[in-house]
Every structure is written in structure tokens, then in C-alpha cells.
Amino acid sequence: MSTARIAGVGMIKFTKPGQQEPYRVMASKAIKLALSDAGINYNLIQQAYASYIYGDSTCGQHALYDVGMTGIPVVNVNNNCSSGSTALYLARQAVASGTVECALAFGFEEMQPGALGSAWEDREDPFSSMLGALVKVAPETPQGPVALRMFGQAGTAYIDKYDANPNIFAKVSSKTRSHAIKNPYSLFTTALTVQDVMDSPSIFPPYLTRFMACPPTCGAAAVVVCSEAFAKKHNVNADVEIIGQSMATDLANTWDNPIDLVGAKMTAKAANDVYEQSGISPLDVDVVELHDCFTPNEVISYEGLGLCPEGGAEKFICDGDNTHGGQVVVNPSGGLMSKGHPIGATGLAQCTELVWHLRGDAGDRQVQGARVALQHNIGLGGAVVVTMYRKV
């Protein structure tokens, strides 16, 4: 398989639920931005992958038809919070295998305020087995919405296992917001001190507060993927390539503790696959966009991605190795915590942010000299996609 190039990216600013345009409008805007960025017409797209989780089947076609109706295959993708990166994974795979020369991945979501919930209360819950495992390994887990329970208890388990200072979660929130201030696409741009985060209302005792959780938002993003030959033929400046990508799901031993229940082991599996594919060490990565739906997951993911040793996240954070001037800049966009998390769009928005940095187009938040970027997008249930990008 050959490498695939990023021909164009586009996203709209995410909004709070109730303030959004219809998903069809948001998605078509993002797609048109990506096509314009690539400098190509829609009729050159040979396949499309549409990611979302809150919507009926064929919402992807409904959104795409506003851009064009050319008879191409359209695949609707629902893989929980990793849906956007799953669409990208499929588009990259189609191009790298030679099946097509140019594919489109786009994602969108219209969300409701408050915690995530199921739209299907009349059938078995896909999280029932995971919640059963959580109760078995951590029977003291407080009640609450499924994602909050899972990631909240993972944070508690991390503090207990490594005797870390619980303020590391607040330090991550404060760092992330300091990045978001410089991002015009971020929903929240007010600075937060560590004390601000610690003093915000508790949402999951004993450690999680409101400013450690991402908000539900609505939005869309899109990415055009092409082959090197296609780029040359159509004079596309596709100077960012995907040099490694892996998707993983839960392993037989990943339900043994709360940290692995939220994907630490499958993150490590996918990351190691990507490092082997690309020949690049985690220490050679310049910029990372990772899945910080709750700040404990950012902390856990530092270690899963190999950015620091197991149990080393506290030192990594306190030394400032997760921001400008440190080892690597993590979530320069402000992450899900500040930018928002419209589930189907999230992974593609992460890709868009990283491409801007590799091109040198990230404005005031630019990671200087960025040439290698890593993306991490995870969904409970479970699936994780890790992607490595390089400036050609």
C-alpha cells in the first residue's frame, strides 16, 4: 500500500446545541471548504465516508447531495466518538490500496445539551458489558451518565495507582484553555487558572469538576484524501502525507481495571502499530491532537501514546512538556475541552488542525517548525484511531 496525502481540509466553528444550523448545511459548508482548500471540483471525488452518531441512516447522502450528486459510493459511519477518524481511516485505506485516487471523509453532529444518552431505550445497551466490568473492578464507582462514570473512575484509579497529585487534571484543563485563547475556532476562549478549575462544581467525586469535561457541541469538518499521482495530475498542493495509521478495539485483558476500560491498552496497541509503520518515535513528534473528552483521558493518553513513561504523566505535566517550549505541544487547538466535541466531526477537526500546523497556517497558535504530527481519537465501546502525519 502507498501513502495517502491530505489534499484539503475544512471545518466550521462549533456551536452550543440550539444555536446550530441543520446538519445538512453545516456538513455541506465544511465539504465545500475542504474542496476549495484542495482546489478541486466535487466531481473528482470517487468515494465518500460520512461520520455521525445522532441521526438516521443515509444522513450522509442528505448532507452530501447539497454539494453534488454524482452517483459515487457513500458510506455512513457510526463508531461512537471515534467516528470521524474512522471515516478518515476508510478514506485513507481506499486511496492507499489503489481502489480510488481521491476520497472524501466528512463528519457532522447535532447534539442535545447535557450528558450523552442513547436514542434506543428498547434494546440492549452496548455499554452494558463494560459497565458490568466497571462495577466488578471498582464497585465503589459513583452513579452517573456512562461516559462520566467510565472516565471519572479511570481518573480516580490513576491517582490511586500512581499516588499522583489530583491537581494534574486541573493543570491540563488550564493548559488546554491557554491554547484555546489563540484559536478562532474554539468555543471557549476565557483563560482558566488551576484554581478556577479546582473550584468549579464537582461532577464526579472526588476529583472531577465541570471544567475537566468537554461540552456537547454541534458542527462539521471534512478532509479530502488523495494519492500522490492524483495530486500531481491535478496540480494539488498535497504536501501533508499520512505515514502511519492504525485502528484498534478492546483486547481480552482491557477490562481488568478502570484505566484500561477507557482505552489505555488499545491506545497503546494502535500507537505502537503507527510508530512501527512510520519509523518515527513518539519523542520525534512535534504536535499532538488527542481525545480529551475528560482531562483524565488526556493524562492517561500521554502514557498510552508513549509520550512519557507509565506513571510519568505528573512529571510530564509539571515540567511543561505538553505545551509550547516543552517536549511536544498537545492540543494546540484547545482540544475537545475548549473547541467542543460534535462527535461525528471531532476526528476530522483534529486532522484539520494538525494539517494547518504542518503547513504553517495555524496563526497565533502555530507550533513552530512542526513537521511531524500525531492524532488520537477514541470512542467507548470501543475503538481508537491513531494517525501519524508528516510534512513532505
Residue pairs with C-beta under 8 A, 6 or more apart in sequence:
1 93
1 96
1 97
1 98
2 96
2 98
2 227
2 228
3 96
3 228
3 241
3 242
3 243
4 91
4 92
4 95
4 96
4 225
4 226
4 227
4 241
4 242
5 225
5 226
5 227
5 228
5 231
5 236
5 238
5 239
5 240
5 241
5 242
5 392
6 223
6 224
6 225
6 238
6 240
6 241
6 242
6 351
6 355
6 389
7 37
7 38
7 40
7 102
7 224
7 225
7 226
7 230
7 231
7 236
7 238
8 33
8 34
8 35
8 36
8 37
8 38
8 39
8 40
8 223
8 224
8 236
9 33
9 34
9 37
9 221
9 222
9 223
9 224
9 348
9 351
9 352
9 355
9 356
10 29
10 30
10 31
10 32
10 33
10 34
10 35
10 36
10 37
10 221
10 222
10 223
10 352
11 30
11 33
11 185
11 219
11 220
11 221
11 222
11 345
11 348
11 349
11 352
12 26
12 29
12 30
12 33
12 219
12 220
12 221
13 184
13 185
13 187
13 219
14 185
14 187
14 217
14 218
14 219
14 339
14 340
14 342
14 345
14 349
15 187
15 217
15 218
15 219
15 340
16 113
16 187
16 215
16 217
16 218
17 110
17 111
17 112
17 113
17 216
17 217
17 218
18 113
19 218
20 26
20 110
20 218
20 219
21 29
22 110
23 52
23 55
23 59
23 63
23 108
23 109
23 110
23 218
23 220
24 62
24 63
24 66
25 66
26 108
26 218
26 219
26 220
27 50
27 63
27 64
27 66
27 106
27 107
27 108
27 220
27 222
28 63
28 64
28 66
28 67
29 220
30 106
30 108
30 220
30 221
30 222
30 345
31 42
31 63
31 64
31 67
31 104
31 106
31 222
32 67
33 222
34 104
34 106
34 222
34 223
34 224
35 41
35 42
35 45
35 67
35 224
37 224
38 224
38 226
38 236
38 238
39 234
39 235
39 236
39 237
40 102
40 224
40 234
40 236
42 67
42 68
42 70
43 68
43 70
44 102
44 234
45 68
45 70
45 72
45 102
45 103
45 104
45 224
46 72
46 100
46 101
46 102
46 103
47 72
47 73
47 74
47 75
47 91
47 94
47 99
47 100
47 103
47 104
48 60
48 64
48 72
48 73
48 74
48 75
48 103
48 104
48 105
48 106
49 60
49 74
49 75
49 77
49 87
49 88
49 90
49 91
49 103
49 104
49 105
49 106
50 59
50 60
50 61
50 63
50 64
50 74
50 75
50 76
50 77
50 87
50 106
50 107
50 108
50 344
51 77
51 78
51 79
51 83
51 84
51 86
51 87
51 105
51 106
51 107
51 108
51 344
51 345
51 347
51 348
52 59
52 60
52 76
52 77
52 78
52 83
52 107
52 108
52 109
52 343
52 344
53 78
53 80
53 83
53 109
53 343
53 344
54 109
54 110
54 111
54 112
54 119
54 343
54 344
55 110
57 76
58 74
58 76
59 76
59 108
60 74
60 75
60 76
60 77
60 106
61 74
61 76
63 106
63 108
64 74
64 106
75 87
75 90
77 83
77 86
77 87
77 90
77 344
79 86
79 379
79 381
79 383
80 343
80 379
80 380
80 381
80 382
80 383
81 291
81 293
81 341
81 343
81 346
81 377
81 378
81 379
81 380
82 247
82 291
82 347
82 377
82 378
82 379
82 383
82 384
82 385
83 107
83 343
83 344
83 346
83 347
83 379
84 105
84 107
84 221
84 343
84 344
84 345
84 346
84 347
84 348
84 349
84 350
84 351
84 377
85 247
85 347
85 348
85 350
85 351
85 375
85 377
85 385
85 387
86 247
86 347
86 383
86 385
87 105
87 106
87 107
87 347
87 348
88 105
88 223
88 225
88 347
88 348
88 351
88 385
88 387
89 245
89 247
89 385
89 387
90 103
90 105
91 103
91 104
91 105
91 223
91 225
92 103
92 225
92 242
92 245
92 387
94 100
94 103
94 225
95 101
95 102
95 103
95 225
95 226
95 227
96 242
98 227
101 226
101 227
101 229
101 230
102 224
102 225
102 226
102 227
102 230
103 224
103 225
103 226
104 222
104 223
104 224
104 225
105 222
105 223
105 225
105 348
106 220
106 221
106 222
106 223
106 348
107 220
107 221
107 222
107 342
107 344
107 345
107 346
107 347
107 348
108 219
108 220
108 221
108 342
108 344
108 345
109 217
109 218
109 219
109 220
109 342
109 343
109 344
109 345
110 218
110 342
111 216
111 217
111 218
111 342
111 343
112 216
113 216
114 216
115 144
115 145
115 147
115 148
116 145
116 146
116 147
116 216
117 145
118 125
125 131
126 381
127 146
127 380
127 381
130 150
130 255
130 261
130 380
130 381
130 382
131 146
131 149
131 150
133 255
133 261
134 141
134 149
134 150
134 153
134 258
134 261
135 141
137 255
137 256
137 257
137 258
137 261
138 153
138 156
138 157
138 258
141 149
141 152
141 153
141 258
142 149
142 152
142 204
142 205
143 149
144 152
144 203
144 204
146 380
147 293
147 294
147 380
148 203
148 204
148 208
148 213
148 294
149 204
150 258
150 261
150 262
150 380
151 262
151 293
151 294
151 296
151 297
152 203
152 204
152 207
152 208
152 294
152 296
153 204
153 258
154 258
154 259
154 261
154 262
154 264
154 296
154 297
154 300
155 169
155 204
155 207
155 208
155 294
155 295
155 296
155 299
156 206
156 207
156 258
157 257
157 258
157 259
158 164
158 259
158 296
158 299
158 300
158 313
159 165
159 166
159 207
161 259
161 311
162 311
162 313
162 314
164 313
164 314
165 314
166 206
166 207
167 194
167 198
168 299
168 313
168 314
168 317
168 318
169 197
169 207
169 208
169 212
169 295
169 296
169 299
170 194
170 195
170 197
170 198
170 209
170 211
170 212
170 295
171 194
171 317
171 318
172 212
172 292
172 295
172 298
172 299
172 317
172 322
173 192
173 194
173 197
173 211
173 212
173 295
173 337
174 192
174 193
174 194
174 196
174 197
175 317
175 322
175 323
175 330
176 292
176 295
176 298
176 331
176 334
176 335
176 337
176 338
177 188
177 190
177 191
177 192
177 334
177 337
177 338
178 191
178 323
179 323
179 329
179 331
179 332
179 333
179 334
179 335
179 338
179 365
180 186
180 188
180 189
180 333
180 334
180 335
180 337
180 338
180 339
181 189
181 190
181 191
181 334
182 363
182 364
182 365
183 189
183 332
183 333
183 334
183 338
183 339
183 365
184 363
185 333
185 339
185 349
186 333
186 334
186 338
186 339
186 340
187 215
187 217
187 338
187 339
187 340
188 215
188 334
188 337
188 338
189 334
189 338
192 211
196 211
197 209
197 211
197 212
198 209
199 209
200 209
200 210
200 211
201 209
201 210
202 208
202 209
202 210
203 209
203 210
203 212
203 213
207 296
208 294
208 296
212 294
212 295
212 296
212 337
213 293
213 294
213 295
213 337
214 292
214 293
214 294
214 335
214 336
214 337
214 340
214 341
215 340
215 341
216 340
216 341
216 342
217 339
217 340
217 341
217 342
218 342
219 340
219 342
219 345
219 349
220 342
220 344
220 345
221 345
221 346
221 348
221 349
221 351
221 352
222 348
223 348
223 351
223 352
223 355
225 242
226 236
226 238
228 238
228 241
230 236
231 237
231 238
238 392
239 358
239 359
239 391
239 392
240 355
240 358
240 359
240 389
240 390
240 391
240 392
241 389
241 390
241 392
242 387
242 388
242 389
243 277
243 278
243 280
243 388
243 389
243 390
244 273
244 274
244 275
244 276
244 277
244 278
244 280
244 386
244 387
244 388
245 274
245 277
245 385
245 386
245 387
245 388
246 269
246 270
246 271
246 273
246 274
246 277
246 385
246 386
247 270
247 383
247 384
247 385
248 266
248 267
248 269
248 270
248 273
248 383
248 384
248 386
249 266
249 382
249 383
249 384
250 263
250 265
250 266
250 382
251 265
251 266
251 269
253 260
253 265
254 260
254 261
254 263
254 264
254 265
254 266
254 382
255 261
259 300
262 297
262 300
262 378
262 380
263 297
263 304
263 378
263 380
263 382
263 384
264 300
264 301
264 303
264 304
265 304
266 378
266 382
266 383
266 384
267 300
267 301
267 304
267 305
267 376
267 378
267 384
267 386
268 303
268 304
268 305
268 306
270 384
270 385
270 386
271 282
271 304
271 305
271 306
271 376
271 386
272 306
273 386
274 374
274 386
274 387
274 388
275 281
275 282
275 306
275 388
277 388
278 388
278 390
280 372
280 388
280 390
282 305
282 306
282 307
282 374
283 327
284 372
285 307
285 328
285 372
285 373
285 374
285 388
286 328
286 329
286 357
286 367
286 369
286 370
286 371
286 372
286 373
287 328
287 329
287 330
287 332
287 354
287 357
287 358
287 367
287 370
287 372
287 373
287 374
288 305
288 307
288 328
288 329
288 330
288 331
288 373
288 374
288 375
288 376
289 330
289 331
289 332
289 333
289 335
289 350
289 351
289 353
289 354
289 373
289 374
289 375
289 376
290 298
290 301
290 305
290 330
290 331
290 335
290 374
290 375
290 376
291 297
291 298
291 301
291 336
291 346
291 376
291 377
291 378
292 298
292 301
292 331
292 335
292 336
292 337
293 336
293 341
295 337
297 378
298 330
298 331
298 335
299 313
299 317
300 313
301 376
301 378
302 308
302 312
302 313
302 316
302 317
302 322
302 330
303 309
303 310
303 311
303 312
303 313
304 376
305 374
305 376
305 386
307 316
307 321
307 322
307 327
307 328
307 330
308 315
308 316
308 321
316 322
316 327
319 326
320 326
321 327
321 328
322 328
322 329
322 330
323 329
323 330
324 367
329 367
331 337
332 353
332 357
332 362
332 365
332 367
333 339
333 349
333 350
333 353
333 365
336 346
339 349
346 377
347 375
347 377
347 385
350 375
350 377
351 375
351 387
351 389
353 362
354 373
354 375
354 389
355 389
356 362
357 366
357 367
357 370
357 373
358 370
358 371
358 373
358 389
358 390
358 391
359 391
360 366
360 370
370 391
371 390
371 391
372 388
372 389
372 390
372 391
373 388
373 389
373 390
374 386
374 387
374 388
374 389
375 385
375 386
375 387
375 388
375 389
376 384
376 385
376 386
377 384
377 385
378 384
378 385
